[in-house]
């Protein structure tokens, strides 16, 4: 599901996709909505880091038998 921000620069349709904002907006470094989104997504990415999830079959640790 795509994430959206409320863009104060867009008056007619203020809802904007985060990916579009990230790629095209020249003011994203000063935008409070975008900075808040990055902070929220940064906290979630540490929890959902795919490098931390290892299949039990590929786990290099020796099992105790």
Secondary structure as UniProt FT lines:
FT   STRAND          4..6
FT   STRAND          15..17
FT   HELIX           18..24
FT   TURN            26..30
FT   HELIX           32..47
FT   HELIX           50..52
FT   TURN            56..58
//
